[in-house]
Amino acid sequence: MPEYRNPIVGGFHPDPSICRVGEDYYLACSSFEYFPGVPIFHSRDLVHWRQIGNILDRPEQLDLPPSVRASGGIWAPTLRHHDGLFWMITKNVTGQGNFLVTAERAEGPWSDPIWIDLPGIDPDLAWDSDGTCYCTFSGLQQARIDPKRGVIMEGPWPVWSGTGLAWPEGPHLYRRGDWWYLLMSEGGTHTGHAISVARARSPRGPFTPAPANPILSHRSTNRPIQALGHADLVDTPEGDWWMVLLGIRPKGRFPYHHVLGRETFLAPVTWVDDWPVVGPVEEHGQAPRAWSPLPAEPERDDFDATALSPRWISPRSRPPHAWSLTERPGWLTLRATGDTLDRPGATFLGRRQQHHDVRVGARLDPGAGRGGLSVRLDEAHHYDLEVGGGQARVIARIGPVSHCVASRTVPPGPLDLIIDFRTTDVLPPTVTGRDQLTGDPLGVVATGPDTVTMTIDAAEPCVLAELDGRYLSTEVATGFTGRVIGMYATDGSVSFDWYDYRPIGGA
């Protein structure tokens, strides 16, 4: 049997929820403050996934004004297929609350929101055989609802609070045989994260916890994949069961840093005495029985299409007047809507960093404007390779400090911007002097997760700066997202001929 490689969806794709329709699998993830929201993927084998759209792709569905904080917005969707429709329920935590949308096809179009006046986060949908719909949400509480009208028919009432760890969240309710199972996460969404389960004869409970809870956790281990949680279950046409879940891949030295965000992983599930048993989440595993590879996606976007790929995302909004694929055919033109990336409102189009070792490039014609390439975690943590006014600059924004690290005069006209990320030969800190006790020279030890190298190429390549990647990590910046590498404009308009994303070594 072939092997699969974890993560199955790399980069900032947390809180995966999955459903199967015949031999097709569909998966959706959280999107937080980014628009469009809730990326949706399709697979025929649970291993090879292709993004087919974004569920919330219209302002009428997703209102994220400038006041929405980083890591606010859309949290933890649940994706289901019932009665001929796809259903997605989620919460806009800095908006109107819990809502659901429906579609006949996973690619969309998806409906306008149906709002549900329920508290809590991480809402789930499950239907009984008589058509009764239950919404279970973090707390853990449950209500009986009419999902077509968004009406609460009964409740909410408490169902199960987990094993006593912090933050019981991300519930999913399933029926298998005569049992109803309530799967949930607890212990927080960092290295203490764990997955627990309980079962009952009724979807309303009372629920009996599994004797082996938590059924999955990598806490207090040295495994390369950590912080496992927010899981969802799916069965295959052959009757096998699998789990999708989030995790992180920390790098560097203690206390370690993860920079790609929480990613989507896959693990096999067996059933023992009618309880789910999940093995450790490995970097490689024996694949499901179905095997359906997909053609490799292009590494370069030449902006020759009539619409943007669904991979492109922007913080909070993407107003039509801020970008164009037709103003300069074959180029993406960006128009500034704000003068700095340090505050919400600037024009930015990016894609998630999905590999630790990767080269990202773009050809920029700044004209009379100012813009460039940025590695973004939030408004207070980003590295920018910027061109404007005949100068190329590298700007590092780390918390309250913004510093121009390097600058160079460049000729007018198009030039290439290149950002490299490497986890080998990582830039160490500069250490001088001798050990006070032994007199030995102090060692030089690299402690960061990666090195970020900024290069411009006009007539020939010129490295402007090498930066420590730890300052663009969740452990430094906090939050729930990961790096997004994007093109931006902060003055006038600028144009991009292409954007290139090339993994190095597949990691």
C-alpha positions as CSV (number, residue, x, y, z in Angstrom):
1,M,0.0,0.0,0.0
2,P,1.3,3.5,-0.7
3,E,2.2,5.9,2.1
4,Y,0.7,9.3,2.8
5,R,2.6,12.2,4.2
6,N,1.4,14.5,7.0
7,P,0.2,17.2,7.0
8,I,-2.4,16.4,4.3
9,V,-3.2,20.1,4.0
10,G,-0.1,22.1,5.0
11,G,0.1,25.7,6.4
12,F,-2.5,27.7,8.2
13,H,-5.5,25.4,7.7
14,P,-6.8,24.7,11.3
15,D,-10.0,23.2,12.7
16,P,-10.6,20.8,9.8
17,S,-14.1,19.5,9.4
18,I,-14.9,16.7,6.9
19,C,-17.8,14.9,5.2
20,R,-18.1,12.2,2.6
21,V,-20.6,12.1,-0.3
22,G,-20.3,8.8,-2.1
23,E,-16.7,8.4,-2.9
24,D,-15.9,12.1,-2.6
25,Y,-14.5,13.8,0.5
26,Y,-14.9,17.5,1.3
27,L,-12.9,19.4,4.0
28,A,-13.3,22.9,5.3
29,C,-11.0,24.9,7.7
30,S,-11.1,28.1,9.8
31,S,-10.0,31.4,8.1
32,F,-10.1,33.9,11.0
33,E,-9.7,37.5,9.8
34,Y,-9.0,36.6,6.2
35,F,-11.4,37.1,3.2
36,P,-12.6,35.1,1.4
37,G,-13.4,32.8,4.3
38,V,-13.6,29.0,5.0
39,P,-11.5,27.4,2.3
40,I,-13.0,24.1,1.0
41,F,-11.1,21.2,-0.5
42,H,-12.0,18.0,-2.4
43,S,-10.4,14.6,-2.4
44,R,-11.1,11.1,-3.6
45,D,-8.6,9.4,-1.2
46,L,-8.3,11.5,1.9
47,V,-4.6,12.2,1.0
48,H,-4.5,14.3,-2.1
49,W,-6.6,17.5,-1.7
50,R,-7.4,20.4,-4.1
51,Q,-8.9,23.6,-3.0
52,I,-12.2,24.1,-5.0
53,G,-13.2,27.5,-3.5
54,N,-14.0,29.4,-0.4
55,I,-17.4,29.0,1.2
56,L,-17.7,32.6,2.3
57,D,-16.7,34.5,-0.8
58,R,-19.1,37.5,-0.8
59,P,-19.2,40.5,1.5
60,E,-22.9,39.6,2.2
61,Q,-21.7,36.4,3.8
62,L,-18.6,37.7,5.6
63,D,-18.4,41.1,7.1
64,L,-15.0,41.8,8.5
65,P,-14.6,45.5,9.1
66,P,-11.2,47.1,10.0
67,S,-12.1,46.8,13.7
68,V,-11.8,43.0,13.5
69,R,-8.7,42.0,15.4
70,A,-6.1,39.7,14.1
71,S,-7.2,36.1,14.8
72,G,-10.8,37.3,15.1
73,G,-13.4,36.6,12.5
74,I,-14.3,33.0,11.5
75,W,-13.6,30.2,13.9
76,A,-14.0,26.4,13.6
77,P,-16.6,25.5,10.9
78,T,-18.5,22.2,10.7
79,L,-19.1,20.8,7.2
80,R,-21.9,18.3,6.7
81,H,-24.0,16.8,3.8
82,H,-27.6,16.1,4.6
83,D,-30.8,15.7,2.6
84,G,-29.2,16.6,-0.7
85,L,-27.5,19.8,0.6
86,F,-24.1,20.8,1.9
87,W,-24.3,22.6,5.3
88,M,-21.6,24.7,6.9
89,I,-22.1,26.2,10.4
90,T,-19.6,28.5,12.1
91,K,-19.2,31.6,14.2
92,N,-18.0,35.1,13.4
93,V,-16.5,35.8,16.8
94,T,-16.2,39.5,16.1
95,G,-19.4,39.8,14.2
96,Q,-23.1,38.8,14.6
97,G,-22.3,35.3,16.0
98,N,-23.3,31.8,14.9
99,F,-24.7,31.2,11.4
100,L,-25.0,28.5,8.7
101,V,-25.0,28.5,4.9
102,T,-26.0,25.8,2.4
103,A,-25.2,24.8,-1.1
104,E,-26.2,22.2,-3.6
105,R,-22.6,21.8,-4.8
106,A,-19.5,22.1,-2.6
107,E,-18.0,24.5,-5.1
108,G,-20.9,26.8,-4.5
109,P,-22.6,29.2,-4.8
110,W,-23.3,29.1,-1.0
111,S,-26.4,30.8,0.4
112,D,-26.5,34.0,2.5
113,P,-26.1,33.4,6.2
114,I,-28.9,32.0,8.3
115,W,-28.3,33.4,11.8
116,I,-28.8,31.3,14.9
117,D,-29.2,33.0,18.3
118,L,-27.0,30.6,20.3
119,P,-24.0,31.4,22.6
120,G,-20.7,29.7,22.5
121,I,-18.3,28.9,19.6
122,D,-17.5,25.9,17.4
123,P,-21.1,24.9,16.5
124,D,-21.8,21.4,15.1
125,L,-24.7,20.0,13.2
126,A,-26.1,16.4,13.5
127,W,-29.4,14.9,12.4
128,D,-31.4,12.1,14.0
129,S,-33.1,9.5,11.8
130,D,-36.4,11.3,12.2
131,G,-34.9,14.6,10.9
132,T,-34.3,16.3,14.2
133,C,-31.3,18.6,14.0
134,Y,-29.0,19.1,17.0
135,C,-26.5,21.9,17.4
136,T,-23.8,21.2,19.9
137,F,-21.3,23.9,20.7
138,S,-18.4,24.7,23.0
139,G,-19.3,24.7,26.6
140,L,-20.4,21.9,26.0
141,Q,-24.1,22.6,25.4
142,Q,-26.7,21.4,22.9
143,A,-29.9,22.7,21.3
144,R,-32.6,21.4,19.0
145,I,-32.9,23.7,16.0
146,D,-34.6,24.2,12.7
147,P,-31.6,24.8,10.5
148,K,-33.5,26.1,7.5
149,R,-35.0,29.0,9.6
150,G,-32.3,29.4,12.2
151,V,-34.9,28.9,14.9
152,I,-34.1,27.3,18.3
153,M,-36.8,24.7,19.0
154,E,-35.5,23.6,22.4
155,G,-32.6,24.4,24.8
156,P,-29.7,24.8,25.1
157,W,-28.9,22.3,27.8
158,P,-25.5,21.0,29.1
159,V,-24.3,17.7,27.7
160,W,-20.8,16.9,28.8
161,S,-17.9,19.0,30.1
162,G,-15.0,16.7,29.2
163,T,-12.4,15.2,31.5
164,G,-11.8,18.4,33.4
165,L,-9.1,20.0,31.3
166,A,-9.2,23.6,30.2
167,W,-11.3,24.8,27.2
168,P,-13.6,22.0,26.2
169,E,-14.3,22.9,22.6
170,G,-14.7,21.8,19.0
171,P,-17.5,19.2,19.6
172,H,-18.8,16.9,16.9
173,L,-21.7,14.5,17.3
174,Y,-22.0,11.2,15.3
175,R,-24.1,8.1,15.2
176,R,-22.4,4.7,14.7
177,G,-24.6,1.7,15.1
178,D,-26.7,2.0,18.4
179,W,-24.3,4.6,19.9
180,W,-24.1,8.4,19.6
181,Y,-20.5,9.7,20.0
182,L,-19.5,13.1,21.2
183,L,-16.0,14.0,20.2
184,M,-14.3,17.1,21.6
185,S,-11.0,18.8,22.3
186,E,-9.7,20.1,25.6
187,G,-6.5,21.3,27.2
188,G,-6.1,24.4,25.2
189,T,-5.0,24.7,21.6
190,H,-1.3,24.6,22.1
191,T,0.9,21.8,23.4
192,G,-1.6,20.7,26.0
193,H,-4.2,20.0,23.4
194,A,-6.0,16.6,23.6
195,I,-9.0,14.8,22.1
196,S,-11.6,13.0,24.2
197,V,-14.8,11.2,23.5
198,A,-18.0,10.1,25.2
199,R,-21.0,8.0,24.1
200,A,-24.7,7.7,24.8
201,R,-27.7,5.9,23.4
202,S,-29.4,9.2,22.6
203,P,-28.0,12.3,20.9
204,R,-29.1,14.2,24.0
205,G,-27.1,12.0,26.4
206,P,-26.4,11.2,29.2
207,F,-22.8,10.7,27.9
208,T,-20.4,8.2,29.4
209,P,-16.7,9.2,28.9
210,A,-14.3,6.7,27.3
211,P,-12.2,4.9,29.8
212,A,-9.0,5.7,27.9
213,N,-9.6,9.5,27.6
214,P,-7.9,11.4,26.2
215,I,-7.9,9.1,23.2
216,L,-5.2,11.2,21.5
217,S,-2.6,13.7,22.6
218,H,1.1,14.3,22.0
219,R,1.5,16.5,25.0
220,S,4.7,15.9,27.0
221,T,6.3,13.9,24.2
222,N,9.1,14.7,21.8
223,R,7.1,13.8,18.7
224,P,7.6,16.2,15.8
225,I,3.9,16.9,15.5
226,Q,2.3,18.6,18.5
227,A,-0.8,20.3,19.8
228,L,-3.3,17.8,18.3
229,G,-6.9,18.7,18.5
230,H,-10.1,19.9,16.8
231,A,-10.7,16.5,15.3
232,D,-13.5,15.2,13.0
233,L,-14.3,11.6,11.9
234,V,-15.2,10.2,8.5
235,D,-15.8,6.7,7.2
236,T,-14.8,5.3,3.8
237,P,-17.0,3.4,1.4
238,E,-15.0,0.3,2.4
239,G,-16.1,0.8,6.1
240,D,-12.7,2.1,7.4
241,W,-12.6,5.1,9.7
242,W,-10.2,8.1,9.7
243,M,-9.7,11.2,11.7
244,V,-8.7,14.7,10.4
245,L,-7.3,17.0,13.0
246,L,-5.1,20.0,13.5
247,G,-1.5,20.0,14.8
248,I,1.7,22.1,14.6
249,R,5.2,21.3,13.6
250,P,7.5,23.3,16.0
251,K,11.1,24.1,14.9
252,G,14.3,25.4,16.5
253,R,15.3,25.0,20.1
254,F,13.4,25.2,23.4
255,P,10.8,26.7,23.8
256,Y,10.4,26.0,20.0
257,H,8.4,28.0,17.6
258,H,5.8,27.1,15.0
259,V,5.5,29.5,12.0
260,L,3.1,27.9,9.5
261,G,0.1,27.9,11.9
262,R,-2.0,24.9,12.8
263,E,-2.2,22.5,9.9
264,T,-4.5,19.6,8.9
265,F,-3.3,16.0,9.6
266,L,-4.7,12.5,9.1
267,A,-4.8,9.5,11.3
268,P,-6.4,6.0,11.1
269,V,-9.1,5.0,13.5
270,T,-10.1,1.5,14.7
271,W,-12.9,0.5,17.0
272,V,-12.4,-1.6,20.1
273,D,-15.4,-2.4,22.3
274,D,-17.3,0.3,20.4
275,W,-14.8,3.0,21.3
276,P,-12.6,4.8,18.7
277,V,-8.9,4.1,19.0
278,V,-6.5,6.5,17.3
279,G,-2.8,5.8,16.9
280,P,-0.1,8.5,17.2
281,V,-0.1,11.0,14.3
282,E,3.0,10.2,12.3
283,E,4.8,12.1,9.6
284,H,4.2,9.1,7.3
285,G,1.5,6.4,7.4
286,Q,-0.1,3.7,5.3
287,A,-2.6,5.3,3.0
288,P,-6.4,4.6,2.8
289,R,-7.4,1.9,0.3
290,A,-8.4,4.4,-2.3
291,W,-5.5,6.1,-4.0
292,S,-6.2,9.0,-6.3
293,P,-3.2,11.4,-6.9
294,L,-3.8,14.8,-8.4
295,P,-1.7,16.6,-11.0
296,A,0.7,19.1,-9.4
297,E,-0.6,22.6,-9.2
298,P,1.4,25.3,-11.1
299,E,4.2,26.9,-9.0
300,R,3.7,30.2,-10.8
301,D,0.6,32.4,-11.2
302,D,1.0,34.5,-14.3
303,F,-2.3,36.4,-13.6
304,D,-3.5,35.5,-17.1
305,A,-6.9,34.1,-15.8
306,T,-10.1,36.1,-15.6
307,A,-10.4,35.5,-11.9
308,L,-8.1,35.0,-8.9
309,S,-7.3,31.5,-7.7
310,P,-9.2,30.6,-4.4
311,R,-5.8,30.4,-2.7
312,W,-5.5,34.2,-2.6
313,I,-6.6,35.8,0.6
314,S,-6.7,39.3,2.1
315,P,-7.0,40.6,5.7
316,R,-10.6,41.4,6.4
317,S,-11.7,42.5,2.9
318,R,-10.8,42.8,-0.8
319,P,-12.7,45.7,-2.2
320,P,-13.0,45.5,-6.1
321,H,-11.4,48.9,-6.6
322,A,-8.2,47.7,-4.8
323,W,-7.1,45.2,-7.5
324,S,-7.5,44.4,-11.1
325,L,-6.5,41.6,-13.6
326,T,-7.7,43.6,-16.6
327,E,-6.2,47.1,-16.1
328,R,-2.9,45.7,-17.4
329,P,-3.6,42.3,-19.0
330,G,-1.3,39.6,-17.8
331,W,-0.5,41.5,-14.6
332,L,-2.1,41.9,-11.2
333,T,-2.5,45.6,-10.4
334,L,-2.9,46.6,-6.8
335,R,-4.1,50.1,-5.7
336,A,-3.2,51.3,-2.2
337,T,-6.1,51.6,0.2
338,G,-3.9,52.4,3.2
339,D,-0.3,53.7,3.6
340,T,1.1,51.0,6.0
341,L,0.8,47.3,6.7
342,D,1.0,48.2,10.4
343,R,-2.8,49.0,10.5
344,P,-5.8,47.4,9.0
345,G,-7.0,48.7,5.6
346,A,-3.9,48.2,3.4
347,T,-4.2,46.4,0.1
348,F,-2.7,42.9,0.5
349,L,-3.2,39.7,-1.5
350,G,-1.3,36.6,-0.2
351,R,-1.3,32.9,0.1
352,R,-0.5,30.7,3.1
353,Q,3.0,29.5,3.6
354,Q,2.6,25.8,3.5
355,H,6.2,24.5,3.6
356,H,9.0,25.3,5.9
357,D,11.7,25.4,3.2
358,V,10.4,27.4,0.2
359,R,11.3,30.2,-2.2
360,V,8.7,32.8,-3.0
361,G,9.2,35.3,-5.8
362,A,7.3,38.0,-7.7
363,R,8.1,40.4,-10.5
364,L,7.1,43.9,-9.5
365,D,6.7,47.1,-11.6
366,P,6.3,49.8,-8.9
367,G,5.8,52.6,-11.4
368,A,5.3,55.7,-9.4
369,G,3.8,53.7,-6.5
370,R,5.1,51.8,-3.5
371,G,4.6,48.1,-2.7
372,G,6.3,44.8,-2.5
373,L,6.3,41.3,-0.9
374,S,5.5,40.8,2.8
375,V,5.6,37.9,5.2
376,R,2.6,38.6,7.4
377,L,1.5,37.2,10.7
378,D,-0.5,40.2,11.8
379,E,-0.2,44.0,11.8
380,A,2.5,44.0,14.4
381,H,4.6,41.1,13.1
382,H,5.6,41.2,9.4
383,Y,8.8,41.4,7.2
384,D,8.5,43.5,4.1
385,L,10.6,43.7,0.9
386,E,9.4,47.0,-0.5
387,V,10.2,49.1,-3.5
388,G,9.2,52.7,-4.1
389,G,10.8,56.0,-5.1
390,G,13.9,54.3,-6.6
391,Q,14.7,52.5,-3.4
392,A,14.4,48.9,-2.3
393,R,14.0,48.4,1.5
394,V,13.6,45.6,4.0
395,I,11.4,46.6,6.9
396,A,11.0,44.4,10.0
397,R,8.0,45.1,12.1
398,I,8.3,43.2,15.5
399,G,5.7,44.3,18.1
400,P,6.2,48.0,18.9
401,V,9.4,48.3,16.8
402,S,9.5,49.0,13.1
403,H,13.0,49.2,11.6
404,C,14.5,49.6,8.1
405,V,17.0,46.8,8.1
406,A,18.6,47.5,4.7
407,S,18.1,49.7,1.6
408,R,19.5,49.9,-1.9
409,T,19.0,52.1,-4.9
410,V,17.2,50.3,-7.8
411,P,16.6,51.3,-11.4
412,P,13.1,52.1,-12.6
413,G,11.0,49.4,-14.2
414,P,10.3,45.8,-13.3
415,L,12.5,43.9,-10.9
416,D,12.2,40.5,-9.1
417,L,11.6,40.2,-5.4
418,I,12.7,36.9,-3.8
419,I,12.1,35.7,-0.2
420,D,13.7,32.4,0.8
421,F,12.9,30.4,3.9
422,R,15.3,27.8,5.2
423,T,15.4,25.5,8.3
424,T,19.0,24.3,7.7
425,D,22.0,26.5,8.2
426,V,19.8,28.7,10.2
427,L,21.2,32.2,10.9
428,P,22.6,32.1,14.5
429,P,22.8,35.0,16.8
430,T,26.2,36.7,17.0
431,V,28.0,35.6,20.2
432,T,31.3,37.0,21.4
433,G,33.5,36.6,24.5
434,R,34.4,33.6,26.7
435,D,32.6,31.5,29.3
436,Q,33.1,33.1,32.7
437,L,33.7,29.8,34.4
438,T,35.8,27.8,31.9
439,G,37.3,30.6,29.8
440,D,36.3,28.7,26.7
441,P,35.0,30.6,23.7
442,L,31.2,30.9,23.7
443,G,29.5,28.7,21.3
444,V,27.3,30.0,18.5
445,V,23.9,28.2,18.5
446,A,21.0,28.8,16.1
447,T,17.8,28.9,18.2
448,G,15.2,30.1,15.7
449,P,12.9,28.0,13.6
450,D,14.2,29.3,10.3
451,T,16.0,32.1,8.4
452,V,14.2,34.5,6.1
453,T,16.3,35.9,3.3
454,M,15.3,39.0,1.3
455,T,16.7,39.4,-2.2
456,I,16.2,41.8,-5.1
457,D,17.1,41.0,-8.7
458,A,17.3,43.9,-11.1
459,A,20.4,43.3,-13.2
460,E,21.8,40.7,-10.8
461,P,20.7,39.2,-7.4
462,C,21.4,41.2,-4.3
463,V,20.7,39.9,-0.8
464,L,19.4,42.8,1.2
465,A,18.9,41.1,4.6
466,E,18.7,37.8,6.5
467,L,16.2,37.8,9.4
468,D,15.4,35.4,12.3
469,G,12.1,33.7,11.6
470,R,11.1,33.3,15.3
471,Y,9.7,36.8,15.4
472,L,7.0,35.8,12.9
473,S,5.8,32.8,15.0
474,T,2.7,32.2,17.1
475,E,4.9,31.9,20.2
476,V,6.0,35.5,19.7
477,A,3.0,37.2,18.1
478,T,0.2,35.1,19.8
479,G,-2.9,34.3,17.9
480,F,-4.4,31.4,15.9
481,T,-3.1,31.9,12.3
482,G,0.1,31.3,10.4
483,R,2.3,33.1,8.0
484,V,0.8,34.5,4.8
485,I,3.2,35.7,2.0
486,G,1.6,38.4,-0.1
487,M,1.9,41.2,-2.5
488,Y,0.9,44.7,-1.3
489,A,0.6,48.3,-2.3
490,T,0.9,51.2,0.2
491,D,1.1,54.2,-2.2
492,G,-0.5,54.7,-5.6
493,S,-0.7,51.5,-7.7
494,V,1.8,48.8,-8.5
495,S,1.7,45.8,-10.8
496,F,2.9,42.2,-10.5
497,D,3.7,40.1,-13.6
498,W,3.8,36.8,-11.7
499,Y,4.0,35.2,-8.3
500,D,6.1,32.1,-7.7
501,Y,5.9,29.6,-4.9
502,R,8.5,26.8,-5.0
503,P,8.9,24.3,-2.1
504,I,12.4,23.1,-1.4
505,G,12.5,19.4,-0.4
506,G,8.7,19.1,0.2
507,A,8.8,20.0,3.9
